Structure formats: structure tokens, C-alpha cells
Amino acid sequence: MSVNCATWRRLWNEVSWRKFLEEGEAEAELRMIRRCTHTGRPLGPADFVRSLERSASRRLAPQKGGRPRKTVAEDTEESLTFVENQ
């Protein structure tokens, strides 16, 4: 991915960019950056993460933890019975 310089220049100039950089990050933003850096997960809104998942063809968002629940056997499934040989 590359930066579209024309768009960037339309949104920012030297003074506004310098002011933005001098403001720094809020502590909450730093915590989110550190958490995502530690876990290796992308940082961004849900639609951004979904687009990354489509591009990478893999799950990137955290999933529910724990073991998956067992599925209940459907009535259409046949059960096997074993008879001892005598």
C-alpha cells in the first residue's frame, strides 16, 4: 500500500502536520498499539480488519476462547450398535 501524495497534500500542510506530530498520542492509543504489537493482531476498525482477513484469506480478529461445543446428533443420523460374537 502506498500513500497518495496528492490526497495527503490536500489534507495536510507543513504547519498542520507538525502540530499533529507535536500533540503525540493519548495513553489509551498507546495501550492499543502496544496490545496489538504484542498479540500480532491488526489495529483498526472492524471493517478494516475484515478487509485484511479477505485479503489474507485467514482470520485475524480474536475469536471466542475455549473448546468448541459438541454438536448434537441429528435424528437423520443412524446409530451403530455392536453385537458381541458368541
Residue frames as a rotation matrix with the C-alpha (Angstrom) as fourth column:
MET 1
0.586 0.810 0.000 0.00
0.810 -0.586 0.000 0.00
0.000 0.000 -1.000 0.00
SER 2
-0.561 -0.789 0.251 1.34
0.793 -0.599 -0.111 3.43
0.238 0.137 0.962 -0.85
VAL 3
-0.201 0.426 -0.882 0.48
0.510 -0.723 -0.465 6.95
-0.836 -0.544 -0.072 0.17
ASN 4
0.271 0.349 0.897 -1.44
0.929 -0.340 -0.148 9.05
0.254 0.873 -0.416 -2.32
CYS 5
-0.611 -0.670 -0.420 0.64
0.767 -0.633 -0.105 12.23
-0.196 -0.387 0.901 -2.09
ALA 6
-0.704 0.404 0.584 -1.93
0.086 -0.767 0.635 14.43
0.705 0.498 0.506 -3.81
THR 7
0.402 0.886 -0.231 -4.58
0.313 0.104 0.944 13.46
0.861 -0.452 -0.235 -1.25
TRP 8
0.165 -0.426 -0.890 -2.11
0.986 0.088 0.141 13.82
0.019 -0.900 0.435 1.62
ARG 9
-0.834 -0.546 0.086 -1.08
0.549 -0.836 0.018 17.32
0.062 0.063 0.996 0.49
ARG 10
-0.316 0.806 0.501 -4.72
0.037 -0.517 0.855 18.34
0.948 0.289 0.134 0.18
LEU 11
0.632 0.626 -0.457 -5.40
0.409 0.232 0.882 17.27
0.658 -0.745 -0.110 3.78
TRP 12
0.598 -0.518 -0.611 -2.14
0.677 -0.082 0.731 18.37
-0.429 -0.851 0.302 5.40
ASN 13
0.707 -0.575 0.413 0.41
-0.068 -0.635 -0.769 21.14
0.704 0.516 -0.488 5.17
GLU 14
-0.257 -0.926 -0.276 3.71
0.256 0.210 -0.944 21.59
0.932 -0.313 0.183 6.99
VAL 15
-0.624 0.041 0.780 2.19
-0.641 -0.598 -0.481 23.53
0.447 -0.801 0.400 9.89
SER 16
0.414 0.870 0.268 -0.78
-0.888 0.321 0.331 21.18
0.202 -0.375 0.905 10.48
TRP 17
0.599 -0.262 -0.757 1.41
0.063 0.957 -0.282 18.07
0.798 0.121 0.590 10.18
ARG 18
-0.535 -0.840 0.088 3.98
0.036 -0.127 -0.991 19.46
0.844 -0.527 0.098 12.65
LYS 19
-0.348 0.498 0.794 1.16
-0.903 -0.407 -0.141 20.33
0.253 -0.766 0.591 15.09
PHE 20
0.706 0.625 -0.332 -0.29
-0.556 0.780 0.286 16.82
0.438 -0.018 0.899 14.74
LEU 21
0.239 -0.708 -0.664 3.11
0.302 0.704 -0.642 15.22
0.923 -0.047 0.382 15.47
GLU 22
-0.678 -0.535 0.504 3.75
-0.241 -0.486 -0.840 17.51
0.694 -0.691 0.201 18.45
GLU 23
0.166 0.834 0.527 0.42
-0.898 -0.093 0.430 16.57
0.408 -0.544 0.733 20.06
GLY 24
-0.819 -0.554 0.150 1.59
-0.570 0.752 -0.331 12.99
0.071 -0.357 -0.931 20.47
GLU 25
-0.344 0.674 -0.653 -0.60
0.014 0.699 0.715 10.01
0.939 0.237 -0.250 21.34
ALA 26
0.272 0.526 0.806 -3.01
-0.885 -0.191 0.424 9.62
0.377 -0.829 0.414 24.21
GLU 27
-0.559 -0.511 0.653 -2.23
-0.769 0.613 -0.178 6.91
-0.310 -0.602 -0.736 26.76
ALA 28
0.286 0.747 0.600 -5.25
-0.313 0.664 -0.679 4.89
-0.906 0.007 0.424 25.58
GLU 29
0.841 -0.030 -0.540 -3.93
-0.537 0.080 -0.840 4.95
0.068 0.996 0.051 22.00
LEU 30
-0.171 -0.984 -0.056 -0.50
-0.926 0.180 -0.332 3.81
0.336 -0.005 -0.942 23.16
ARG 31
-0.336 0.116 0.935 -2.07
-0.582 0.754 -0.303 0.91
-0.740 -0.646 -0.186 25.11
MET 32
0.737 0.661 0.141 -3.97
-0.267 0.476 -0.838 -0.22
-0.621 0.580 0.527 21.98
ILE 33
0.569 -0.610 -0.552 -0.81
-0.716 -0.038 -0.697 0.00
0.404 0.792 -0.458 19.85
ARG 34
-0.443 -0.791 0.422 1.18
-0.896 0.378 -0.232 -1.97
0.025 -0.481 -0.877 22.43
ARG 35
0.026 0.534 0.845 -1.54
-0.448 0.762 -0.468 -4.63
-0.894 -0.366 0.259 22.81
CYS 36
0.919 0.372 -0.132 -1.78
-0.267 0.340 -0.902 -5.18
-0.290 0.864 0.412 19.05
THR 37
0.233 -0.919 -0.320 2.00
-0.850 -0.032 -0.526 -5.19
0.473 0.394 -0.788 18.69
HIS 38
-0.468 -0.396 0.790 2.22
-0.807 0.556 -0.199 -7.80
-0.360 -0.731 -0.580 21.46
THR 39
0.136 0.634 0.761 -0.54
-0.187 0.771 -0.608 -10.04
-0.973 -0.060 0.223 20.04
GLY 40
-0.844 -0.494 0.209 0.35
0.126 0.196 0.972 -9.53
-0.521 0.847 -0.103 16.38
ARG 41
-0.008 0.920 0.392 -3.23
0.926 0.154 -0.344 -8.55
-0.376 0.360 -0.854 15.54
PRO 42
-0.511 -0.154 0.846 -4.05
0.632 -0.734 0.248 -5.60
0.583 0.661 0.473 13.28
LEU 43
-0.541 0.312 -0.781 -5.16
0.543 -0.580 -0.608 -2.32
-0.642 -0.753 0.145 14.84
GLY 44
-0.958 0.277 -0.078 -8.14
-0.253 -0.683 0.686 -0.66
0.136 0.676 0.724 13.23
PRO 45
-0.217 0.963 0.159 -11.90
-0.908 -0.139 -0.394 -0.62
-0.357 -0.230 0.905 12.87
ALA 46
-0.028 0.283 0.959 -13.79
-0.119 0.951 -0.284 -3.90
-0.992 -0.122 0.007 12.33
ASP 47
0.915 0.404 0.007 -14.39
-0.038 0.103 -0.994 -3.24
-0.403 0.909 0.110 8.61
PHE 48
0.374 -0.871 -0.317 -10.64
-0.914 -0.290 -0.283 -2.66
0.154 0.396 -0.905 8.12
VAL 49
-0.423 -0.521 0.741 -9.80
-0.680 0.723 0.121 -5.94
-0.599 -0.453 -0.660 9.88
ARG 50
0.395 0.643 0.656 -12.44
0.039 0.701 -0.712 -7.79
-0.918 0.307 0.252 7.78
SER 51
0.905 -0.103 -0.413 -10.89
-0.425 -0.233 -0.875 -6.43
-0.006 0.967 -0.254 4.57
LEU 52
-0.123 -0.990 0.070 -7.47
-0.992 0.122 -0.016 -7.64
0.007 -0.071 -0.997 5.76
GLU 53
-0.205 0.128 0.970 -8.98
-0.347 0.918 -0.194 -11.06
-0.915 -0.376 -0.144 6.53
ARG 54
0.831 0.535 0.151 -10.38
-0.025 0.306 -0.952 -11.27
-0.555 0.787 0.268 2.99
SER 55
0.627 -0.659 -0.415 -7.03
-0.742 -0.344 -0.576 -10.23
0.236 0.669 -0.704 1.50
ALA 56
-0.388 -0.862 0.328 -5.06
-0.922 0.365 -0.131 -12.68
-0.006 -0.353 -0.936 3.63
SER 57
0.160 0.578 -0.800 -7.66
-0.479 0.754 0.450 -15.48
0.863 0.311 0.398 3.46
ARG 58
-0.408 -0.242 -0.880 -7.33
0.604 0.651 -0.460 -16.05
0.684 -0.720 -0.119 7.19
ARG 59
0.696 0.697 -0.171 -8.89
0.540 -0.351 0.765 -14.99
0.474 -0.625 -0.621 10.48
LEU 60
-0.405 -0.846 0.346 -7.20
0.364 -0.496 -0.788 -12.03
0.839 -0.194 0.509 12.17
ALA 61
-0.009 0.493 0.870 -9.81
-0.714 -0.612 0.339 -10.86
0.700 -0.618 0.358 14.66
PRO 62
-0.863 -0.302 0.405 -9.82
-0.505 0.542 -0.672 -12.57
-0.017 -0.784 -0.620 18.06
GLN 63
-0.206 0.780 -0.590 -12.25
-0.239 0.545 0.804 -15.47
0.949 0.307 0.074 18.39
LYS 64
0.659 0.470 0.587 -14.05
-0.701 0.102 0.706 -16.90
0.272 -0.877 0.396 21.38
GLY 65
-0.463 -0.880 0.109 -11.73
-0.841 0.397 -0.366 -18.92
0.279 -0.261 -0.924 23.55
GLY 66
-0.161 0.346 0.924 -12.20
-0.673 0.647 -0.359 -22.44
-0.722 -0.680 0.128 24.75
ARG 67
-0.894 -0.140 0.427 -13.08
0.107 0.856 0.505 -25.72
-0.436 0.497 -0.750 23.21
PRO 68
-0.664 0.696 -0.274 -15.86
-0.626 -0.316 0.713 -25.79
0.409 0.645 0.645 20.58
ARG 69
-0.157 0.710 0.686 -19.19
-0.784 0.333 -0.524 -27.18
-0.601 -0.620 0.505 21.78
LYS 70
-0.879 -0.053 0.474 -20.12
0.153 0.910 0.386 -30.68
-0.451 0.411 -0.792 20.71
THR 71
-0.590 0.723 -0.360 -22.85
-0.764 -0.355 0.539 -30.81
0.262 0.593 0.762 18.10
VAL 72
-0.185 0.641 0.745 -25.99
-0.542 0.566 -0.622 -32.74
-0.820 -0.519 0.243 18.93
ALA 73
-0.931 -0.134 0.338 -26.53
0.158 0.689 0.707 -35.76
-0.328 0.712 -0.621 16.67
GLU 74
-0.501 0.781 -0.372 -29.39
-0.864 -0.475 0.166 -35.21
-0.047 0.405 0.913 14.29
ASP 75
0.156 0.683 0.714 -32.33
-0.503 0.677 -0.537 -37.62
-0.850 -0.275 0.449 14.10
THR 76
0.817 0.185 -0.547 -31.41
-0.577 0.252 -0.777 -38.39
-0.006 0.950 0.312 10.50
GLU 77
-0.218 -0.956 -0.199 -28.08
-0.895 0.277 -0.351 -39.90
0.391 0.102 -0.915 11.52
GLU 78
0.668 0.385 -0.637 -28.06
-0.186 0.915 0.359 -43.63
0.721 -0.121 0.683 12.03
SER 79
0.278 -0.590 0.758 -26.53
-0.946 -0.030 0.324 -45.06
-0.168 -0.807 -0.566 15.15
LEU 80
-0.061 -0.404 -0.913 -24.36
-0.493 0.807 -0.324 -48.15
0.868 0.431 -0.248 15.06
THR 81
0.592 0.183 0.785 -24.85
-0.785 0.351 0.510 -50.96
-0.183 -0.918 0.351 17.51
PHE 82
-0.332 -0.785 -0.524 -22.29
-0.769 0.547 -0.332 -53.66
0.547 0.292 -0.785 18.06
VAL 83
0.816 0.558 0.151 -23.17
-0.561 0.700 0.442 -57.21
0.141 -0.446 0.884 18.97
GLU 84
-0.097 -0.867 0.489 -20.67
-0.876 0.308 0.372 -59.44
-0.473 -0.392 -0.789 20.70
ASN 85
-0.010 0.005 -1.000 -19.73
-0.681 0.732 0.010 -62.63
0.732 0.682 -0.004 18.87
GLN 86
0.407 0.226 0.885 -20.65
-0.868 0.396 0.298 -65.69
-0.283 -0.890 0.358 20.86
